[in-house]
């Protein structure tokens, strides 16, 4: 099982220093949906190697979490509300 310290280290890796050709393509990851959630998470992390930096087909992806607590859902809603008001 991966430690919290290792997850923290992985989250701080600089995207510019990563060899994008070596990233795991999550399209190739298979997880049994009948497994308990904890086992599914563990299997995903084992397969992806770095849950913060991976590929989706040919597109490199970096996951970063906001320290503000603002959710992606709220950010998208606010964006479209602001855009609508600007019209």
N, CA, C and O atoms as a MOPAC input file, in Angstrom:
PM7 MOZYME 1SCF
protein

 N      0.84400 1    -1.19000 1     0.00000 1
 C      0.00000 1     0.00000 1     0.00000 1
 C      0.88500 1     1.24800 1     0.00000 1
 O      1.90600 1     1.29300 1     0.68700 1
 N      0.49500 1     2.23400 1    -0.75900 1
 C      1.27000 1     3.46800 1    -0.86200 1
 C      1.07000 1     4.31100 1     0.39300 1
 O     -0.03800 1     4.39900 1     0.92200 1
 N      2.13800 1     4.92000 1     0.85700 1
 C      2.07000 1     5.73600 1     2.07700 1
 C      1.58800 1     7.14400 1     1.75100 1
 O      1.64300 1     7.58200 1     0.60100 1
 N      1.12100 1     7.83900 1     2.76600 1
 C      0.70600 1     9.23500 1     2.58700 1
 C      1.89800 1    10.09900 1     2.19900 1
 O      1.76000 1    11.04100 1     1.41800 1
 N      3.07300 1     9.77600 1     2.74600 1
 C      4.27400 1    10.54000 1     2.40000 1
 C      4.60500 1    10.37700 1     0.91400 1
 O      4.98900 1    11.34300 1     0.25600 1
 N      4.45700 1     9.16400 1     0.38800 1
 C      4.72300 1     8.92700 1    -1.03000 1
 C      3.69500 1     9.63800 1    -1.90000 1
 O      4.05200 1    10.20400 1    -2.93400 1
 N      2.42700 1     9.61900 1    -1.50300 1
 C      1.40400 1    10.35400 1    -2.25400 1
 C      1.71500 1    11.84700 1    -2.26900 1
 O      1.56200 1    12.50900 1    -3.29500 1
 N      2.14900 1    12.36800 1    -1.13300 1
 C      2.51500 1    13.78700 1    -1.05200 1
 C      3.68400 1    14.09000 1    -1.98800 1
 O      3.67800 1    15.11100 1    -2.67600 1
 N      4.68200 1    13.21500 1    -2.01800 1
 C      5.82700 1    13.40000 1    -2.89800 1
 C      5.38300 1    13.39100 1    -4.37000 1
 O      5.81300 1    14.23200 1    -5.16000 1
 N      4.52800 1    12.44200 1    -4.72200 1
 C      4.03400 1    12.34500 1    -6.09800 1
 C      3.24600 1    13.58400 1    -6.50100 1
 O      3.32100 1    14.02900 1    -7.64700 1
 N      2.49500 1    14.13600 1    -5.56300 1
 C      1.67800 1    15.31900 1    -5.87000 1
 C      2.52900 1    16.55400 1    -6.14300 1
 O      2.07100 1    17.49300 1    -6.79600 1
 N      3.76100 1    16.55900 1    -5.64900 1
 C      4.63800 1    17.72200 1    -5.82100 1
 C      5.55600 1    17.62300 1    -7.03100 1
 O      6.28800 1    18.57100 1    -7.31400 1
 N      5.54300 1    16.50800 1    -7.75300 1
 C      6.40800 1    16.37500 1    -8.92000 1
 C      6.08600 1    17.46200 1    -9.93900 1
 O      4.92400 1    17.80100 1   -10.16200 1
 N      7.12900 1    17.99800 1   -10.54600 1
 C      6.96400 1    19.05300 1   -11.53500 1
 C      6.60000 1    18.43000 1   -12.88500 1
 O      7.32600 1    17.58200 1   -13.40600 1
 N      5.48300 1    18.85600 1   -13.43500 1
 C      4.98300 1    18.33600 1   -14.70500 1
 C      6.03300 1    18.49000 1   -15.81100 1
 O      6.13300 1    17.63900 1   -16.69400 1
 N      6.80300 1    19.55800 1   -15.76400 1
 C      7.81000 1    19.82300 1   -16.79800 1
 C      8.95500 1    18.81700 1   -16.74700 1
 O      9.62800 1    18.59700 1   -17.75400 1
 N      9.18100 1    18.20900 1   -15.59500 1
 C     10.28700 1    17.26500 1   -15.43900 1
 C      9.90100 1    15.82300 1   -15.74100 1
 O     10.74000 1    14.92600 1   -15.65600 1
 N      8.64500 1    15.59400 1   -16.09200 1
 C      8.14400 1    14.24200 1   -16.33400 1
 C      8.31000 1    13.88200 1   -17.81300 1
 O      8.00700 1    14.68900 1   -18.69200 1
 N      8.79100 1    12.66700 1   -18.08000 1
 C      8.84800 1    12.14700 1   -19.44900 1
 C      7.43100 1    11.68600 1   -19.80100 1
 O      6.98800 1    10.62500 1   -19.36000 1
 N      6.73700 1    12.47700 1   -20.58400 1
 C      5.31600 1    12.21800 1   -20.88400 1
 C      5.10100 1    10.87200 1   -21.57300 1
 O      4.03600 1    10.26800 1   -21.43900 1
 N      6.11000 1    10.40000 1   -22.31200 1
 C      5.96800 1     9.11100 1   -22.99900 1
 C      5.94900 1     7.94100 1   -22.01900 1
 O      5.52100 1     6.84500 1   -22.37800 1
 N      6.40700 1     8.16100 1   -20.79100 1
 C      6.44700 1     7.10900 1   -19.78400 1
 C      5.20800 1     7.08500 1   -18.87900 1
 O      5.07800 1     6.21400 1   -18.01900 1
 N      4.30500 1     8.04600 1   -19.07900 1
 C      3.10000 1     8.10600 1   -18.24700 1
 C      2.16700 1     6.94300 1   -18.56400 1
 O      2.09400 1     6.48000 1   -19.70300 1
 N      1.46600 1     6.48400 1   -17.55200 1
 C      0.49900 1     5.40000 1   -17.69700 1
 C     -0.77300 1     5.95900 1   -18.33100 1
 O     -1.27700 1     7.00300 1   -17.91600 1
 N     -1.28100 1     5.25700 1   -19.33400 1
 C     -2.53700 1     5.64000 1   -19.98500 1
 C     -3.68900 1     5.02300 1   -19.20000 1
 O     -3.82600 1     3.80000 1   -19.15200 1
 N     -4.51800 1     5.86900 1   -18.58300 1
 C     -5.59600 1     5.33200 1   -17.74900 1
 C     -6.66800 1     4.61200 1   -18.55800 1
 O     -7.51200 1     3.91800 1   -17.99100 1
 N     -6.64200 1     4.77300 1   -19.87600 1
 C     -7.58400 1     4.02000 1   -20.71100 1
 C     -7.29100 1     2.52100 1   -20.63900 1
 O     -8.15500 1     1.70000 1   -20.94800 1
 N     -6.08200 1     2.17100 1   -20.23400 1
 C     -5.68300 1     0.76500 1   -20.14700 1
 C     -5.85300 1     0.17200 1   -18.74400 1
 O     -5.53000 1    -0.99400 1   -18.52000 1
 N     -6.34700 1     0.95700 1   -17.82100 1
 C     -6.51200 1     0.47500 1   -16.44800 1
 C     -7.85800 1    -0.22100 1   -16.31600 1
 O     -8.89100 1     0.29600 1   -16.73900 1
 N     -7.81900 1    -1.40100 1   -15.72100 1
 C     -9.05200 1    -2.17200 1   -15.49900 1
 C     -9.20900 1    -2.42100 1   -14.00300 1
 O     -8.30000 1    -2.92400 1   -13.34300 1
 N    -10.36500 1    -2.06300 1   -13.49000 1
 C    -10.67600 1    -2.24900 1   -12.06900 1
 C    -12.00700 1    -2.98000 1   -11.97300 1
 O    -12.97200 1    -2.62300 1   -12.64900 1
 N    -12.05100 1    -3.99200 1   -11.14000 1
 C    -13.27600 1    -4.76200 1   -10.91700 1
 C    -14.24700 1    -3.91300 1   -10.08700 1
 O    -13.96500 1    -3.63000 1    -8.92200 1
 N    -15.38200 1    -3.50200 1   -10.66000 1
 C    -16.32600 1    -2.64400 1    -9.92800 1
 C    -17.00200 1    -3.34500 1    -8.75400 1
 O    -17.64800 1    -2.69100 1    -7.93500 1
 N    -16.86400 1    -4.65500 1    -8.66100 1
 C    -17.47900 1    -5.39000 1    -7.55500 1
 C    -16.58700 1    -5.44000 1    -6.31200 1
 O    -17.03100 1    -5.87200 1    -5.24800 1
 N    -15.34400 1    -5.00400 1    -6.44200 1
 C    -14.44400 1    -4.97800 1    -5.28300 1
 C    -14.85800 1    -3.85400 1    -4.34200 1
 O    -15.46600 1    -2.87500 1    -4.77400 1
 N    -14.53300 1    -3.98600 1    -3.06100 1
 C    -14.78000 1    -2.87700 1    -2.12200 1
 C    -14.00800 1    -1.62900 1    -2.56300 1
 O    -12.95900 1    -1.73900 1    -3.19700 1
 N    -14.51900 1    -0.46500 1    -2.23200 1
 C    -13.94200 1     0.80700 1    -2.68300 1
 C    -12.47300 1     0.93700 1    -2.31100 1
 O    -11.67800 1     1.42500 1    -3.11400 1
 N    -12.09600 1     0.51000 1    -1.10900 1
 C    -10.70200 1     0.62500 1    -0.69100 1
 C     -9.78000 1    -0.19500 1    -1.60200 1
 O     -8.68300 1     0.24600 1    -1.94200 1
 N    -10.22900 1    -1.37500 1    -1.98600 1
 C     -9.43600 1    -2.22500 1    -2.88100 1
 C     -9.37600 1    -1.63300 1    -4.28700 1
 O     -8.34600 1    -1.72000 1    -4.95600 1
 N    -10.48000 1    -1.03100 1    -4.73600 1
 C    -10.48200 1    -0.40300 1    -6.06000 1
 C     -9.49100 1     0.75500 1    -6.11300 1
 O     -8.75600 1     0.91100 1    -7.08900 1
 N     -9.47800 1     1.56600 1    -5.05300 1
 C     -8.54600 1     2.69400 1    -4.99400 1
 C     -7.11600 1     2.17500 1    -5.01200 1
 O     -6.27300 1     2.69400 1    -5.74300 1
 N     -6.83900 1     1.14800 1    -4.20700 1
 C     -5.49400 1     0.57800 1    -4.15200 1
 C     -5.07600 1     0.01900 1    -5.51300 1
 O     -3.95100 1     0.25500 1    -5.95500 1
 N     -5.95200 1    -0.70500 1    -6.17100 1
 C     -5.65100 1    -1.26200 1    -7.49600 1
 C     -5.39100 1    -0.15000 1    -8.51300 1
 O     -4.48200 1    -0.25600 1    -9.33700 1
 N     -6.18800 1     0.90700 1    -8.45100 1
 C     -5.98800 1     2.04100 1    -9.36000 1
 C     -4.61300 1     2.65300 1    -9.14800 1
 O     -3.87700 1     2.87500 1   -10.11000 1
 N     -4.25800 1     2.92800 1    -7.89900 1
 C     -2.96300 1     3.54500 1    -7.60300 1
 C     -1.81900 1     2.63200 1    -8.02300 1
 O     -0.81100 1     3.10500 1    -8.54800 1
 N     -1.96400 1     1.32900 1    -7.79800 1
 C     -0.93300 1     0.38100 1    -8.22100 1
 C     -0.73800 1     0.42500 1    -9.73500 1
 O      0.39400 1     0.37200 1   -10.21600 1
 N     -1.82400 1     0.52200 1   -10.48000 1
 C     -1.74000 1     0.49000 1   -11.93600 1
 C     -1.30300 1     1.82400 1   -12.54400 1
 O     -0.54800 1     1.84400 1   -13.51500 1
 N     -1.77200 1     2.93300 1   -11.97900 1
 C     -1.46800 1     4.24000 1   -12.56700 1
 C     -0.08300 1     4.73400 1   -12.13700 1
 O      0.51600 1     5.56900 1   -12.81500 1
 N      0.41700 1     4.22600 1   -11.02800 1
 C      1.72100 1     4.57300 1   -10.45000 1
 C      1.74700 1     5.97000 1    -9.84300 1
 O      2.25000 1     6.13700 1    -8.73200 1
 N      1.22900 1     6.96300 1   -10.52600 1
 C      1.12200 1     8.30200 1    -9.96300 1
 C     -0.29000 1     8.80800 1   -10.23600 1
 O     -0.61200 1     9.13900 1   -11.37700 1
 N     -1.14000 1     8.87500 1    -9.20600 1
 C     -2.52500 1     9.31000 1    -9.42900 1
 C     -2.66100 1    10.79700 1    -9.75300 1
 O     -3.76300 1    11.26500 1   -10.04000 1
 N     -1.56100 1    11.54000 1    -9.71200 1
 C     -1.60300 1    12.97200 1    -9.99100 1
 C     -1.14500 1    13.31300 1   -11.40800 1
 O     -1.49800 1    14.36700 1   -11.93800 1
 N     -0.35500 1    12.41800 1   -12.02800 1
 C      0.14400 1    12.67000 1   -13.38100 1
 C      0.02000 1    11.37400 1   -14.17700 1
 O      0.60300 1    10.35200 1   -13.81500 1
 N     -0.74800 1    11.43000 1   -15.26600 1
 C     -0.98900 1    10.24500 1   -16.09200 1
 C     -1.37300 1    10.70400 1   -17.49000 1
 O     -1.37100 1    11.90200 1   -17.77200 1
 N     -1.70100 1     9.76800 1   -18.35900 1
 C     -2.16800 1    10.10100 1   -19.70600 1
 C     -3.58800 1     9.59700 1   -19.89200 1
 O     -3.99900 1     8.61400 1   -19.27500 1
 N     -4.33400 1    10.28500 1   -20.75400 1
 C     -5.61000 1     9.80400 1   -21.27800 1
 C     -5.38900 1     9.74500 1   -22.78000 1
 O     -5.45200 1    10.75400 1   -23.48300 1
 N     -5.12700 1     8.52900 1   -23.24800 1
 C     -4.67400 1     8.28700 1   -24.61500 1
 C     -3.37400 1     9.06100 1   -24.83300 1
 O     -2.37100 1     8.72300 1   -24.20500 1
 N     -3.34500 1    10.07500 1   -25.68600 1
 C     -2.08900 1    10.79400 1   -25.94200 1
 C     -1.95700 1    12.09400 1   -25.15000 1
 O     -0.96300 1    12.80700 1   -25.28700 1
 N     -2.95300 1    12.40200 1   -24.32500 1
 C     -2.97300 1    13.68200 1   -23.61700 1
 C     -2.44800 1    13.52200 1   -22.18900 1
 O     -3.05100 1    12.80800 1   -21.38700 1
 N     -1.33100 1    14.18000 1   -21.86300 1
 C     -0.85100 1    14.14700 1   -20.47700 1
 C     -1.78200 1    14.96700 1   -19.58700 1
 O     -2.26200 1    16.02700 1   -19.98800 1
 N     -2.03000 1    14.47000 1   -18.38500 1
 C     -2.95700 1    15.11200 1   -17.44300 1
 C     -2.26300 1    15.25600 1   -16.09700 1
 O     -1.59400 1    14.33300 1   -15.63300 1
 N     -2.42500 1    16.40200 1   -15.48100 1
 C     -1.93600 1    16.61200 1   -14.11800 1
 C     -3.13000 1    17.03400 1   -13.27100 1
 O     -3.84600 1    17.97700 1   -13.60800 1
 N     -3.33100 1    16.32600 1   -12.17600 1
 C     -4.42200 1    16.61400 1   -11.25900 1
 C     -3.87200 1    17.44400 1   -10.10500 1
 O     -2.90000 1    17.06100 1    -9.45500 1
 N     -4.51300 1    18.58900 1    -9.86300 1
 C     -4.12700 1    19.46300 1    -8.76400 1
 C     -5.38900 1    19.82900 1    -8.00700 1
 O     -6.41800 1    20.14400 1    -8.60400 1
 N     -5.29900 1    19.78200 1    -6.69400 1
 C     -6.44400 1    20.10800 1    -5.86500 1
 C     -6.28000 1    21.49500 1    -5.27500 1
 O     -5.19500 1    21.86600 1    -4.82500 1
 N     -7.35200 1    22.25100 1    -5.27900 1
 C     -7.35200 1    23.59600 1    -4.74700 1
 C     -7.33500 1    23.57500 1    -3.22300 1
 O     -8.01500 1    22.76600 1    -2.59100 1
 N     -6.56200 1    24.46100 1    -2.65600 1
 C     -6.52800 1    24.57300 1    -1.19700 1
 C     -7.66900 1    25.45900 1    -0.68100 1
 O     -7.84300 1    25.60600 1     0.52900 1
 N     -8.44700 1    26.04800 1    -1.60400 1
 C     -9.53200 1    26.94300 1    -1.20500 1
 C    -10.80400 1    26.20000 1    -0.84300 1
 O    -11.69800 1    26.76800 1    -0.21500 1
 N    -10.89500 1    24.94300 1    -1.23200 1
 C    -12.11100 1    24.18500 1    -0.98200 1
 C    -13.16200 1    24.38400 1    -2.06300 1
 O    -14.24500 1    23.80300 1    -1.99600 1
 N    -12.84900 1    25.19100 1    -3.04500 1
 C    -13.76700 1    25.43700 1    -4.15800 1
 C    -13.80200 1    24.19900 1    -5.04800 1
 O    -12.75400 1    23.70000 1    -5.45800 1
 N    -14.98200 1    23.70900 1    -5.34200 1
 C    -15.10300 1    22.49600 1    -6.15200 1
 C    -15.12000 1    22.83500 1    -7.63600 1
 O    -15.43200 1    23.96000 1    -8.02700 1
 N    -14.78100 1    21.85400 1    -8.44700 1
 C    -14.83400 1    22.02900 1    -9.90100 1
 C    -16.25900 1    22.34700 1   -10.33600 1
 O    -16.47500 1    23.18800 1   -11.20900 1
 N    -17.22400 1    21.67800 1    -9.72900 1
 C    -18.62500 1    21.91900 1   -10.05000 1
 C    -18.99200 1    23.38500 1    -9.81500 1
 O    -19.62600 1    24.01400 1   -10.66200 1
 N    -18.59200 1    23.92300 1    -8.66700 1
 C    -18.89600 1    25.32900 1    -8.36200 1
 C    -18.16800 1    26.27800 1    -9.30200 1
 O    -18.73100 1    27.29000 1    -9.72200 1
 N    -16.92000 1    25.96000 1    -9.63700 1
 C    -16.15500 1    26.81700 1   -10.54400 1
 C    -16.80900 1    26.87600 1   -11.91800 1
 O    -16.89900 1    27.94500 1   -12.52200 1
 N    -17.26100 1    25.74100 1   -12.40600 1
 C    -17.92000 1    25.70300 1   -13.72900 1
 C    -19.23700 1    26.46500 1   -13.69500 1
 O    -19.52400 1    27.24500 1   -14.60300 1
 N    -20.03800 1    26.24900 1   -12.66100 1
 C    -21.31400 1    26.97300 1   -12.54000 1
 C    -21.08200 1    28.48000 1   -12.49800 1
 O    -21.76600 1    29.24000 1   -13.18300 1
 N    -20.10400 1    28.90900 1   -11.68500 1
 C    -19.81600 1    30.34000 1   -11.57400 1
 C    -19.32900 1    30.91400 1   -12.89600 1
 O    -19.68300 1    32.03600 1   -13.25700 1
 N    -18.52400 1    30.15000 1   -13.61400 1
 C    -18.03400 1    30.60900 1   -14.91500 1
 C    -19.20000 1    30.87800 1   -15.86600 1
 O    -19.26300 1    31.93600 1   -16.49400 1
 N    -20.12400 1    29.91600 1   -15.96900 1
 C    -21.23300 1    30.08100 1   -16.90400 1
 C    -22.23100 1    31.13400 1   -16.43700 1
 O    -22.83100 1    31.82200 1   -17.26300 1
 N    -22.41400 1    31.26900 1   -15.13900 1
 C    -23.27800 1    32.34500 1   -14.64200 1
 C    -22.68200 1    33.71400 1   -14.98000 1
 O    -23.39900 1    34.62600 1   -15.39200 1
 N    -21.37000 1    33.85000 1   -14.80300 1
 C    -20.68900 1    35.11200 1   -15.12200 1
 C    -20.76200 1    35.39600 1   -16.61800 1
 O    -20.99900 1    36.53300 1   -17.02400 1
 N    -20.56000 1    34.37800 1   -17.42700 1
 C    -20.61400 1    34.53800 1   -18.87800 1
 C    -22.00700 1    34.95300 1   -19.31500 1
 O    -22.16700 1    35.80000 1   -20.19400 1
 N    -23.00400 1    34.35500 1   -18.70100 1
 C    -24.39500 1    34.67600 1   -19.04300 1
 C    -24.73600 1    36.12400 1   -18.69700 1
 O    -25.43000 1    36.80700 1   -19.45000 1
 N    -24.23600 1    36.58200 1   -17.54300 1
 C    -24.49100 1    37.96700 1   -17.12400 1
 C    -23.80200 1    38.97100 1   -18.05700 1
 O    -24.28400 1    40.08700 1   -18.24700 1
 N    -22.66900 1    38.55700 1   -18.63500 1
 C    -21.91500 1    39.44200 1   -19.53200 1
 C    -22.64000 1    39.63200 1   -20.86000 1
 O    -22.38400 1    40.60600 1   -21.56800 1
 N    -23.53600 1    38.71900 1   -21.20500 1
 C    -24.26500 1    38.85100 1   -22.47100 1
 C    -25.28100 1    39.91300 1   -22.30700 1
 O    -26.02300 1    40.20700 1   -23.24400 1

